[in-house]
Amino acid sequence: MPFDPDLDDELDADFPNAGTGADFAPITLQLAPAHCGQRLDKVVAGLVPQFSRSRLQQWFDDGHVTVDGKPAKGKGTAYGDETVLVLPQPAPEDTAYTPEAMALDIVHEDDAIMVINKPAGLVVHPGSGNWSGTLLNGLLHHCPQLVSVPRAGIVHRLDKDTSGLMVVGKTLEAQTDLVRQLQARTVKREYLALVWGTPRLSGTIDSPISRHPKDRVKMAVSNAPMAKPAITHYELLETGELDRRPVSLVQCRLETGRTHQIRVHMQSLGYALVGDTVYGKPHLMPFFHRQALQARRLGLSHPSTGEHMEWVVPLAADFAELLERVGIEEPEAA
């Protein structure tokens, strides 16, 4: 199932061999006259599409591709009568789809979907530097049939240090339906965030987001052509004080779900999240060990029955303790 590149929560992992029983046996290719004059790396990429071009390029660089017995350069030219030997090399991402036992806080589960209350500190999807110990690994252990569903049923994600609700499709049909609901912006996602300062009572932030032009770790509000639409509705719930500075508990409702959307949007108004080490001010970091953000409410139409379903979870213990420190009561679920 193709994922819309404009859909929420871009999943930045691309490993076509993961979970597919990749074969790393040597591959012998006999080039044909039709390949004459083409770049060698492009020819090889076309003949072994099961491996990404970036991985093939690494194998060229490391000497794992030879032409007529001699190390080959990807930028070289094919003449159409060579024998090319490719020696595939395993990479960490090849074990990304390994089931791993872990405790999952399952709020709801049936034959079609699973709703998880993700703890802060858990990475959702394998990626650079996190090829194991992710929610995906835990899902595959809990529900082995998810190996046949793209991304193990994951349709959206939460940042590593954001806690709260996520939905997983347990079948291809359920996952497809959930993706369509996200595309139609009918999935209800409400978050609670503690921010520095005192925003106005309510508002809508309709500001596109793209990668930060100078810091590739960050996202930023942008009018660049590549920026993607992003809309956040927020409401001020209550105010308090932390280290003699005003803080506010804000409820945010997402129409879209771009990477770091709430953190970027609130910071763009001048109200960075408490504990946010990426978008907050360095001298305010010691007051909380992560961004104070939780996906508290999730509502959707059940993919099989069409019934509207909704879940609310209490704040994570550390977030609840933070609210107590600042003199704000945890809001009751309406």
C-alpha positions in Angstrom: 0.0 0.0 0.0 1.6 3.3 -1.0 1.8 6.0 1.7 0.9 9.5 0.6 4.0 11.6 1.0 1.8 14.5 2.1 0.3 12.4 4.9 0.9 13.0 8.5 3.9 12.0 10.5 6.5 11.2 7.9 8.1 7.9 8.6 11.7 8.4 7.6 12.8 4.9 7.2 13.3 3.1 3.8 14.5 -0.4 3.9 12.9 -2.5 1.2 14.6 -5.7 2.4 13.3 -5.5 6.0 11.0 -8.2 7.0 11.0 -9.8 3.5 13.6 -12.5 4.1 16.3 -10.7 2.1 18.7 -13.0 0.3 22.4 -12.0 0.7 23.8 -14.7 -1.7 26.2 -13.4 -4.3 24.5 -12.1 -7.5 26.1 -12.6 -10.9 24.9 -10.3 -13.7 25.7 -10.7 -17.4 25.4 -7.3 -19.1 23.8 -7.1 -22.5 24.5 -4.8 -25.5 21.5 -2.7 -24.5 23.4 -1.6 -21.4 26.3 -0.1 -23.5 27.0 3.5 -22.7 25.0 3.7 -19.5 26.4 4.4 -16.0 27.3 1.1 -14.3 25.5 1.9 -11.0 22.3 2.7 -12.8 22.5 -0.6 -14.8 23.1 -2.6 -11.6 20.3 -0.8 -9.8 17.9 -1.8 -12.5 18.9 -5.4 -12.5 18.8 -5.8 -8.6 15.8 -3.6 -7.7 15.4 -5.5 -4.3 18.2 -3.3 -3.0 18.2 0.5 -2.6 20.4 2.6 -4.8 22.1 4.1 -1.7 23.0 0.6 -0.4 24.3 -0.4 -3.8 26.4 2.7 -4.0 27.9 1.8 -0.6 28.8 -1.6 -1.9 30.5 -0.1 -4.9 32.5 2.2 -2.6 33.5 -0.7 -0.4 34.6 -3.0 -3.2 31.7 -5.4 -3.0 30.8 -5.0 -6.7 33.3 -6.3 -9.3 33.4 -6.2 -13.1 35.2 -9.1 -14.7 36.8 -9.8 -11.4 38.0 -6.3 -10.7 36.6 -3.7 -8.2 34.1 -1.5 -10.0 33.2 2.1 -9.8 29.6 3.1 -9.9 30.3 6.1 -12.1 32.0 3.9 -14.6 30.5 3.1 -18.0 29.0 -0.2 -19.0 30.0 -1.7 -22.4 27.4 -4.4 -22.5 29.5 -7.6 -22.4 30.8 -7.6 -18.8 30.1 -10.0 -15.9 29.2 -8.1 -12.8 29.4 -9.8 -9.4 27.5 -8.2 -6.5 28.3 -9.4 -3.0 25.3 -8.1 -0.9 26.3 -7.0 2.7 23.8 -7.1 5.6 23.1 -3.8 7.3 21.5 -3.0 10.7 18.2 -2.2 9.1 17.9 -5.8 7.8 16.9 -6.9 11.3 14.6 -4.0 11.9 11.5 -6.2 11.6 12.6 -8.6 14.3 10.0 -9.3 16.9 11.0 -8.3 20.4 9.2 -8.9 23.6 8.2 -5.8 25.4 5.4 -4.6 27.7 2.7 -2.8 25.6 0.0 -0.7 27.3 -2.9 -1.8 25.0 -6.0 0.4 25.5 -8.1 -1.5 23.0 -7.6 -4.4 20.7 -9.8 -6.4 18.3 -9.4 -8.2 15.0 -8.8 -5.1 13.0 -7.1 -2.5 15.2 -5.0 -2.0 18.3 -4.8 1.3 20.3 -1.6 1.7 22.2 -0.7 4.1 25.0 2.9 4.8 24.1 5.3 5.7 27.0 7.8 8.5 26.6 11.2 7.2 25.6 9.9 4.6 23.2 10.8 5.1 19.5 7.9 4.2 17.2 9.5 3.1 14.0 13.0 1.8 13.2 15.4 4.4 11.7 18.9 5.6 11.8 20.4 4.8 15.2 17.3 2.9 16.3 17.1 -0.4 14.5 15.8 -2.3 17.4 13.8 -1.8 20.6 11.1 0.1 18.8 7.3 -0.1 19.1 7.3 -1.8 15.8 9.5 -4.6 17.2 7.1 -5.0 20.1 4.0 -5.1 17.9 5.5 -7.9 15.8 6.1 -9.9 18.9 2.6 -9.3 20.3 0.9 -9.8 16.9 3.1 -11.9 14.5 0.7 -11.5 11.5 1.7 -7.9 11.4 4.8 -8.9 9.5 2.6 -9.1 6.4 1.2 -5.6 6.9 3.4 -2.6 5.7 5.2 -0.9 8.6 3.6 -3.5 10.9 0.3 -1.7 10.7 1.7 1.7 11.9 -0.1 4.6 10.2 1.1 7.6 12.3 3.7 8.1 14.9 4.6 10.1 18.1 8.0 11.6 18.8 10.2 9.4 21.0 9.6 11.6 24.1 5.9 12.2 23.5 3.6 9.9 25.4 0.0 8.9 24.5 -2.4 7.2 22.1 -1.6 5.7 18.7 -3.7 3.4 16.5 -2.3 0.4 14.5 -4.1 -1.4 11.7 -3.8 -5.2 12.2 -4.8 -6.0 8.6 -4.0 -4.4 5.3 -7.6 -3.5 4.9 -7.8 -1.8 8.3 -4.5 0.0 7.8 -5.7 1.3 4.4 -8.9 2.6 5.9 -7.1 4.3 8.7 -4.7 6.0 6.3 -7.7 7.3 4.3 -9.3 8.6 7.5 -6.0 10.5 8.2 -6.0 11.8 4.7 -9.6 13.0 5.1 -8.6 14.6 8.4 -11.5 12.9 10.2 -9.3 11.2 12.9 -9.7 13.2 16.2 -6.3 13.7 17.9 -6.1 15.9 21.0 -3.0 16.6 22.9 -2.1 18.3 26.2 1.0 20.5 26.2 2.6 22.6 29.0 4.1 25.7 27.4 6.1 28.6 28.7 4.1 31.8 28.8 0.5 32.6 28.5 -1.1 32.3 25.0 -4.4 33.8 24.1 -7.5 31.8 25.1 -7.8 30.0 21.8 -6.6 30.1 18.2 -5.8 28.3 15.0 -2.2 28.1 13.7 -2.4 27.5 9.9 1.3 27.6 9.0 3.1 25.2 6.6 6.1 23.3 8.0 9.3 22.1 6.3 12.8 21.1 7.3 14.7 23.9 9.0 16.9 25.6 6.3 20.0 25.7 8.6 19.5 22.9 11.2 18.5 19.6 9.6 17.4 18.2 13.0 14.7 20.8 13.3 11.5 21.6 11.5 10.3 25.1 11.0 7.3 27.2 9.9 8.0 28.0 6.2 6.6 29.4 3.0 9.1 27.4 0.9 7.6 25.5 -2.0 8.4 22.2 -0.3 6.6 23.1 2.9 3.6 21.0 3.8 0.3 22.3 5.1 0.0 22.2 8.9 -3.0 23.2 11.0 -3.2 23.1 14.8 -6.2 24.4 16.9 -5.3 25.2 20.5 -7.2 26.2 23.6 -5.8 27.6 26.9 -7.0 25.4 29.8 -5.2 26.8 32.9 -2.1 28.7 33.9 0.5 28.1 36.6 4.0 29.0 37.6 7.3 27.2 37.2 10.5 28.7 38.7 8.5 32.0 39.0 7.8 32.0 35.3 4.3 31.6 33.9 3.3 28.4 32.2 0.1 27.3 30.6 -1.6 24.0 30.0 -2.8 24.0 26.4 -5.1 21.6 24.6 -4.1 21.1 20.9 -6.2 19.5 18.2 -4.5 18.4 15.0 -5.9 18.6 11.5 -2.6 17.5 10.1 0.3 15.8 11.9 3.6 17.0 10.5 6.8 16.0 12.2 7.1 18.1 15.5 3.9 20.0 14.5 2.7 21.1 17.9 6.2 21.9 19.1 7.0 24.0 16.0 3.6 25.7 15.9 3.6 26.7 19.6 7.2 27.9 19.4 6.4 30.0 16.4 4.0 31.9 18.6 6.6 32.3 21.3 5.3 29.6 23.6 7.9 26.7 23.5 6.9 23.5 25.3 8.4 23.0 28.7 11.3 20.5 28.5 11.7 20.8 24.7 15.4 20.5 24.1 15.1 21.1 20.4 12.8 24.2 20.2 13.1 25.6 23.7 15.6 27.9 25.3 18.7 26.2 26.8 18.4 27.9 30.2 14.9 26.4 30.6 15.9 22.8 30.0 16.5 21.6 33.6 12.9 21.9 34.6 11.6 18.8 32.9 13.4 15.9 31.2 11.3 15.7 28.0 8.9 17.8 26.1 5.7 18.1 28.1 3.3 16.7 25.5 0.9 13.9 25.5 -1.6 12.5 22.9 -4.5 12.3 25.3 -7.5 11.6 23.1 -8.0 9.6 19.9 -11.2 9.2 18.0 -11.9 7.4 14.7 -14.4 5.3 12.7 -13.7 1.6 13.2 -12.4 0.2 9.9 -14.7 -2.8 10.0 -17.9 -1.6 11.5 -17.9 2.2 10.8 -18.7 2.8 14.5 -17.2 5.9 16.0 -14.8 5.0 18.8 -12.9 7.3 21.1 -10.3 6.7 23.8 -8.9 9.0 26.5 -5.9 8.2 28.8 -4.7 9.8 32.0 -1.5 11.9 31.8 1.7 10.0 32.1 3.0 9.9 35.7 5.9 12.3 35.1 3.6 14.8 33.3 1.0 14.6 36.0 3.7 15.3 38.6 4.9 18.3 36.6 1.4 19.8 36.6 1.2 19.3 40.3 4.5 21.2 40.7 3.1 24.2 38.7 -0.2 24.3 40.5 -2.4 23.0 37.6 -5.0 20.3 38.1 -5.1 17.5 35.4 -8.3 18.2 33.4 -11.0 15.6 33.6 -11.9 13.7 30.4 -15.1 15.2 28.9 
